[in-house]
Amino acid sequence: MYGKQLFGRKHSLSGASAPIIVWFREDLRLSDNPALHAAVQQDCPVLCVYIHADGCEGTRPLGGASLWWLDKSLRALSEDLEQLGGRLTIRAGDGSACLDELIEETGAKAVYWNRRYGKAERDIDAAIKSRLKDRDIDVQSFNGRLLVEPWVLKTGSGGFYKVFTPFWKALRDCYSPPAALPRPSSVKGPQPDTLKVSDLGLHPTKPDWSTGFDAVWTPGEAGAHARLKDFLEGPVDTYPDDRDLPGKEDGTSGLSPHLRFGEIGPAQIWRATIAAMEAENIQDAGGWKFLSEVAWREFSYVLLYYRPDLADENYNDDFNHMPWRTDKDALKSWQSGQTGYPIVDAGMRQLWETGWMHNRVRMIVASFLTKHLLLHWRHGEDWFWDTLVDADPASNPASWQWTAGSGADATPYFRVFNPITQGQKFDADGAYVRRWCPELAKLPDKVLHEPWAADDATLNRAGVKLGTDYPHPLVAHKAGRERALEAYETLKSQRTSK
């Protein structure tokens, strides 16, 4: 994509010691960054590098919303480095080739990075490490992404955890965060030719569908720490209950996209939460429940590490016999928030407008797709991958498979979320639905989550004409549930005939 001629000028070190390259990937922060800290400690020039190798060598290309976030996160990281006297050098293309160019241009003697855990990424990193070491280039890798790396915690039989609750207990019992690594006071090094962030074309154009994102998000390390501080100063105390209420804006931390891009690390979240509990600034119940959700992300990375095909294949291969339907119109209606079920449609519209969806509603819309509509979970995982700013390579497929019933420690397939009662229970005052489905705003609470149950007079007063202002349900709840259970019986019969 970008030819070598752009980077052909060899940088003069003017007699300085050879630099260390710090290769940023999913760790776009300066504080508590093990690779960066180790390089700065060497008292050598440090060259901070980001290589945009999206989709290279079998890696999964980022979705549109993730690219939007990456654009803003790289800009924030660049500004932070400039404040320390450094610069983020940006290249695009094959990671190995770009590193070779940078080593030739700067005379770098070492490359440091924080580890990745997807199979394609691990293979790429292992090949690069081996090849550079053969050339006497020092290569060091670190854990900057997880509390505990996937191969560390083992079950009593020596295997990996496949059930979350014992995993969480083992993690909580054994984990003690390492000492926090300070933000460097200075990061200086060579400044070879670089692309601009804008050259990468990450921000959407023609059309710019991200116009609602800026009002919600502040990508970058500073935005991440502001989110954590605000959350620990109050909302965390009511987190065990409020996390299920989508209409409550501060019911969750909003840290998931910051974690996804490594603008904050899980160890930083753990330290801050434990410190707040020990100082009695927050209640233990809220603090531990919050950390258990951080641990779900850890558990998902264990699954991804041992099942690299998590986004493509059923974790439970019994589901290879599931009689999924094909219905492009129903899928499109689900994607666009036009299913006729207000809590489902509100979630899908929130996703499109903000690049994020409340966790409780994620479960509801996923259950609706895979059970009421009987469409394959991969359709939903793909859509979330493209539209979520926090689309994580481990959590996204693990959570979809959990809801679909095909995953590790999955919800039973015969558990079919009722989108009516889910809405009535978790959005009782209708604040969430009224915000994202404004055409229903004037309906009374009693029928808000099932507008088809309203009489004509009620619909007229609310200015709602079903089929015109708001769609009829794609499928009746009872019929959708029965169809899902029939499909599950087919699955069971295939399993017993093996």
C-alpha positions in Angstrom: 0.0 0.0 0.0 2.8 2.4 0.8 6.0 1.9 -1.1 9.5 1.8 0.4 10.4 5.0 -1.3 8.5 6.9 1.4 10.8 5.5 4.1 14.1 5.3 2.2 15.9 8.1 4.1 18.2 6.6 6.7 18.0 8.4 10.1 21.3 9.7 11.5 21.8 8.8 15.1 24.7 11.4 15.4 26.7 9.0 17.5 23.9 8.2 19.9 23.4 4.6 21.1 21.2 2.4 19.0 17.5 2.8 19.7 14.9 0.4 21.0 11.7 0.1 19.0 8.5 -0.1 21.0 5.8 -1.6 18.8 2.4 -0.4 19.9 -0.6 -2.6 19.0 -3.5 -3.1 21.4 -1.8 -1.2 24.2 -2.2 2.5 23.2 -1.2 4.0 26.5 1.9 5.4 28.2 1.3 4.5 31.9 1.6 0.9 33.1 2.8 -0.2 29.7 5.4 -3.0 30.3 7.0 -2.8 26.9 7.4 0.9 27.0 8.6 0.9 30.6 11.3 -1.7 29.9 12.6 0.2 26.9 12.8 3.5 28.8 14.7 1.8 31.6 17.5 0.9 29.2 18.6 4.5 28.9 18.6 4.3 25.1 16.7 6.3 22.5 13.2 4.9 22.2 11.3 4.8 18.9 7.6 4.4 19.4 5.9 2.8 16.4 2.5 1.9 15.3 2.1 -0.3 12.2 -1.3 -0.4 10.6 -1.4 -4.0 9.4 -5.1 -4.5 9.5 -6.1 -7.8 8.0 -2.6 -8.9 7.1 -1.5 -12.5 7.3 -4.8 -13.9 8.4 -5.7 -11.4 11.1 -9.3 -10.3 11.3 -9.8 -6.8 9.8 -11.3 -4.4 12.2 -14.9 -3.3 11.9 -15.9 0.2 11.0 -16.6 1.4 14.5 -13.3 0.0 15.8 -11.5 1.9 13.0 -13.2 5.1 14.1 -12.0 4.5 17.7 -8.5 3.6 16.5 -8.3 6.9 14.6 -9.0 8.9 17.7 -6.9 6.7 20.0 -3.8 7.0 17.8 -4.2 10.8 17.7 -4.4 10.9 21.5 -1.3 8.7 21.8 0.6 10.9 19.4 -0.2 14.0 21.3 0.8 12.3 24.6 4.1 11.3 23.2 4.8 14.8 21.8 4.3 16.2 25.3 7.2 13.9 26.4 9.5 15.0 23.6 8.8 12.0 21.5 6.7 11.1 18.5 4.6 8.2 17.3 6.1 6.8 14.0 3.3 5.4 11.9 3.7 2.9 9.1 1.3 0.7 7.1 1.6 -2.7 5.7 3.2 -6.0 6.7 4.5 -5.7 10.3 7.7 -7.7 9.7 8.6 -5.7 6.6 7.9 -2.4 8.3 10.1 -3.4 11.3 12.9 -4.3 8.9 12.7 -0.9 7.3 12.8 0.9 10.6 15.7 -1.2 11.9 17.7 -0.4 8.7 16.8 3.3 8.9 17.6 3.8 12.6 20.1 1.1 13.4 17.8 -0.1 16.2 19.2 -2.9 18.3 16.0 -4.2 20.0 12.2 -4.5 19.5 9.9 -4.6 22.5 6.1 -5.3 22.4 3.2 -6.5 24.6 1.8 -9.8 23.6 -1.3 -10.6 21.6 -3.4 -13.8 22.0 -5.2 -14.5 18.8 -3.7 -17.5 16.8 -2.8 -15.5 13.7 -1.3 -12.7 15.8 0.7 -15.2 17.9 2.1 -16.9 14.8 3.1 -13.5 13.3 4.8 -12.4 16.5 6.6 -15.7 16.9 7.9 -15.7 13.4 9.1 -12.1 13.7 10.8 -12.8 17.0 12.6 -15.8 15.7 13.8 -14.0 12.6 15.0 -10.9 14.4 16.8 -13.0 17.0 18.7 -14.8 14.2 19.9 -11.3 13.2 21.1 -10.6 16.8 18.2 -8.2 17.4 17.0 -8.3 21.0 13.3 -9.0 21.1 11.3 -8.9 24.3 7.6 -9.4 24.8 5.5 -8.6 27.9 2.0 -9.0 29.3 0.2 -5.6 28.9 -3.3 -6.9 28.1 -4.4 -9.3 30.8 -4.4 -9.9 34.5 -3.3 -13.5 34.0 -2.3 -14.9 30.7 -4.3 -17.8 29.3 -1.8 -20.6 30.1 -1.3 -19.6 33.8 -4.5 -20.7 35.6 -5.1 -24.4 35.4 -7.9 -26.7 36.7 -7.2 -29.5 39.1 -6.8 -31.9 36.2 -4.3 -29.5 34.5 -6.6 -28.3 31.8 -8.0 -24.8 31.1 -11.1 -23.5 32.7 -14.3 -23.9 30.6 -16.7 -22.7 33.3 -16.6 -19.1 34.4 -17.5 -19.3 38.1 -14.5 -21.6 39.1 -12.3 -19.5 36.9 -13.3 -16.3 38.6 -12.8 -17.9 42.1 -9.3 -19.2 41.1 -8.4 -15.8 39.7 -9.7 -13.8 42.7 -7.9 -16.2 45.1 -4.5 -16.0 43.4 -4.2 -12.7 41.6 -2.1 -9.9 43.0 -1.3 -7.1 40.6 2.3 -6.3 39.9 3.5 -2.8 41.0 2.2 -0.1 38.8 4.6 1.1 36.1 4.9 4.9 36.0 4.2 7.1 32.9 7.7 8.0 31.5 8.8 11.5 32.1 10.5 11.6 28.7 10.4 9.5 25.5 13.0 10.6 23.0 14.5 8.9 20.0 15.0 9.0 16.3 12.3 10.4 14.1 12.2 8.6 10.8 9.6 9.4 8.1 6.1 8.8 9.3 2.6 8.7 8.0 0.0 10.9 9.6 -3.0 9.2 11.3 -5.2 10.8 8.6 -3.2 8.9 5.9 -4.6 5.6 7.3 -8.2 6.5 6.3 -9.7 5.2 9.5 -12.5 7.8 9.9 -15.6 7.0 7.9 -16.5 9.3 5.0 -19.2 9.3 2.3 -21.2 8.9 4.4 -19.8 9.7 7.9 -22.1 7.4 9.9 -20.2 8.2 13.2 -21.8 11.6 13.9 -23.3 10.4 17.2 -20.1 8.9 18.5 -18.3 12.1 19.6 -21.0 13.0 22.0 -20.5 9.8 23.9 -16.8 8.9 23.7 -13.4 10.4 24.4 -10.9 7.8 23.1 -7.4 7.9 24.5 -5.7 7.2 27.8 -7.0 10.4 29.5 -10.5 9.5 28.6 -10.1 6.0 30.0 -8.9 7.2 33.4 -11.6 9.9 33.5 -14.2 7.2 33.0 -12.7 5.0 35.7 -12.5 7.9 38.2 -16.1 8.9 37.6 -17.3 5.4 38.0 -15.4 4.7 41.2 -16.6 7.9 42.7 -20.2 6.7 43.0 -21.9 4.5 40.4 -19.9 1.4 41.3 -21.8 1.1 44.6 -25.1 0.4 42.9 -23.4 -1.5 40.0 -24.8 -5.0 41.0 -28.3 -3.7 40.4 -27.9 -0.7 38.0 -25.8 -2.7 35.5 -29.0 -4.3 34.4 -30.9 -1.1 33.9 -30.3 0.3 30.4 -32.1 3.5 31.0 -29.6 4.4 33.8 -26.8 6.2 32.0 -24.1 5.7 34.6 -25.1 2.2 35.5 -22.0 0.7 33.8 -18.4 1.9 33.6 -18.2 2.5 29.9 -14.6 1.2 30.0 -14.9 -1.6 27.5 -13.6 0.2 24.4 -10.8 1.7 26.4 -9.8 -1.8 27.5 -10.2 -3.1 23.9 -7.5 -0.7 22.6 -5.4 -0.9 25.7 -5.8 2.7 26.7 -6.1 1.4 30.2 -5.0 -2.0 31.4 -7.0 -4.5 33.5 -4.4 -4.3 36.3 -4.9 -0.6 36.5 -8.6 -1.1 37.0 -8.0 -3.9 39.5 -5.6 -1.7 41.6 -7.9 1.3 41.6 -10.9 -0.7 42.5 -9.2 -2.7 45.3 -7.7 0.6 46.7 -11.1 2.2 46.8 -12.6 -0.8 48.6 -9.8 -0.9 51.1 -10.2 2.9 51.8 -14.0 2.2 52.2 -14.7 4.7 49.4 -16.8 2.1 47.7 -18.7 -0.9 48.8 -17.2 -4.4 48.5 -20.2 -5.8 46.8 -20.1 -3.3 44.0 -16.3 -3.4 43.6 -16.1 -7.2 43.4 -19.1 -7.4 41.0 -17.4 -4.9 38.7 -14.1 -6.9 38.8 -15.9 -10.1 38.0 -17.0 -8.5 34.8 -13.4 -7.6 34.0 -12.7 -11.3 34.7 -15.3 -12.3 32.1 -13.0 -10.6 29.6 -10.1 -12.7 30.9 -12.1 -15.9 30.7 -13.0 -15.1 27.1 -9.3 -14.8 26.3 -8.7 -18.2 27.8 -11.3 -19.6 25.4 -9.8 -17.7 22.4 -6.3 -19.0 23.2 -7.4 -22.6 23.3 -10.1 -22.3 20.7 -8.6 -20.0 18.1 -11.7 -20.5 15.8 -14.0 -19.1 18.4 -15.5 -16.5 16.0 -16.1 -19.0 13.2 -17.0 -22.4 14.7 -19.3 -23.6 17.4 -17.4 -24.2 20.6 -19.8 -27.0 21.2 -19.8 -28.9 18.0 -23.2 -30.4 18.7 -24.5 -27.1 17.4 -23.1 -28.0 13.9 -26.4 -29.8 13.5 -28.5 -26.9 14.5 -31.2 -26.2 11.8 -30.5 -22.5 11.5 -32.8 -20.5 9.2 -31.8 -18.2 6.3 -33.9 -15.0 6.2 -32.1 -11.9 4.9 -35.1 -9.6 5.4 -35.4 -10.6 9.1 -31.7 -10.1 9.6 -31.9 -6.7 8.0 -34.9 -5.8 10.2 -32.9 -6.9 13.3 -29.8 -4.9 12.2 -31.9 -1.7 11.7 -33.9 -1.9 14.8 -37.2 -2.8 13.1 -38.2 -6.1 14.7 -41.4 -4.8 16.4 -40.1 -5.5 19.9 -39.2 -2.2 21.5 -36.4 -3.3 23.8 -34.7 -5.1 20.9 -35.1 -2.2 18.5 -33.9 0.3 21.1 -30.7 -1.7 21.6 -30.0 -2.0 17.9 -30.6 1.7 17.4 -28.4 2.6 20.3 -25.7 0.5 18.8 -25.9 2.2 15.4 -26.0 5.7 16.9 -23.3 5.4 19.5 -21.2 2.3 18.6 -22.1 0.7 21.9 -25.0 -1.2 23.5 -25.9 -1.8 27.1 -24.9 -5.3 28.3 -28.3 -6.5 29.4 -29.8 -5.5 26.0 -26.9 -7.2 24.2 -28.2 -10.5 25.7 -31.8 -9.7 24.8 -31.0 -8.9 21.2 -28.7 -11.8 20.8 -31.3 -14.2 22.2 -33.9 -12.7 19.9 -31.7 -13.2 16.8 -30.6 -16.8 17.6 -33.8 -18.1 19.1 -36.9 -16.1 18.0 -35.5 -15.6 14.5 -33.4 -18.8 14.6 -30.6 -17.1 12.7 -27.0 -18.2 13.2 -25.1 -16.5 15.9 -22.3 -15.7 13.4 -24.6 -13.1 11.8 -24.9 -11.3 15.0 -21.2 -11.6 15.9 -20.3 -10.2 12.5 -22.7 -7.2 12.9 -21.4 -6.5 16.4 -17.8 -6.8 15.2 -18.5 -4.1 12.6 -20.6 -1.7 14.7 -19.2 -1.9 18.2 -16.4 0.4 19.3 -15.5 -2.3 21.9 -15.6 -5.2 19.4 -13.2 -7.5 21.2 -11.8 -10.6 19.5 -12.3 -12.7 22.5 -15.4 -11.2 24.4 -17.5 -10.7 21.3 -17.6 -14.3 20.0 -17.5 -15.8 23.5 -20.5 -13.8 24.5 -22.5 -14.5 21.3 -21.8 -18.2 21.7 -22.8 -18.0 25.4 -26.2 -16.6 24.5 -26.7 -18.9 21.5 -26.1 -21.9 23.7 -23.1 -23.2 21.7 -20.4 -21.7 23.9 -18.5 -22.6 27.0 -20.5 -22.4 30.2 -23.4 -21.3 27.9 -26.9 -20.4 28.8 -29.1 -23.4 28.0 -30.4 -23.2 24.5 -33.9 -23.7 25.8 -33.7 -20.5 27.8 -35.4 -18.1 25.5 -35.4 -14.5 26.7 -38.9 -13.0 26.6 -38.3 -9.5 25.1 -41.6 -8.3 26.5 -41.0 -9.2 30.1 -37.3 -8.3 29.9 -38.3 -4.8 28.8 -40.9 -4.6 31.6 -38.5 -5.7 34.2 -35.3 -3.8 33.3 -36.8 -0.8 31.6 -39.9 -0.5 33.8 -40.3 3.3 33.4 -39.6 3.0 29.6 -36.7 5.6 29.7 -34.5 3.5 27.4 -37.2 2.6 24.9 -38.5 6.1 24.7 -35.0 7.5 24.1 -34.2 5.2 21.2 -37.7 4.5 19.8 -39.1 8.0 20.1 -42.1 7.1 17.9 -43.4 5.1 20.9 -42.6 7.8 23.5 -46.3 8.7 24.2 -47.4 5.1 24.8 -48.2 4.4 28.5 -45.8 2.1 30.4 -48.4 -0.7 30.5 -48.1 -1.3 26.7 -44.8 0.3 25.8 -43.0 -3.0 25.6 -45.8 -4.7 23.6 -47.5 -1.9 21.5 -49.6 -4.4 19.6 -51.4 -5.1 22.8 -52.7 -1.5 23.0 -56.2 -0.7 21.9 -56.9 1.6 19.0 -57.7 4.5 21.2 -54.4 4.2 23.1 -52.5 4.0 19.9 -54.3 7.0 18.4 -53.6 9.1 21.5 -49.9 8.2 21.3 -49.8 8.9 17.6 -48.7 5.4 16.7 -50.0 3.5 13.7 -48.6 0.0 13.8 -47.2 -1.1 10.4 -46.6 2.5 9.5 -45.0 4.4 12.4 -43.6 1.2 14.1 -43.5 -2.3 12.7 -45.6 -5.3 13.7 -43.5 -8.0 15.4 -41.5 -10.2 13.0 -42.7 -13.2 14.9 -45.0 -13.7 17.9 -43.1 -14.4 21.1 -44.9 -17.8 21.7 -44.4 -18.9 18.1 -40.7 -17.9 18.1 -40.1 -19.7 21.3 -41.8 -22.8 20.2 -39.9 -22.8 16.9 -36.6 -22.5 18.8 -37.4 -25.4 21.1 -38.4 -27.5 18.2 -35.0 -26.8 16.6 -33.3 -27.7 19.9 -35.1 -31.0 19.9 -33.7 -31.7 16.4 -30.3 -30.9 17.8 -30.7 -33.2 20.7 -31.9 -36.1 18.4 -28.8 -35.6 16.2 -26.6 -35.7 19.3 -28.2 -38.9 20.7 -27.8 -40.7 17.3 -24.0 -40.3 17.3 
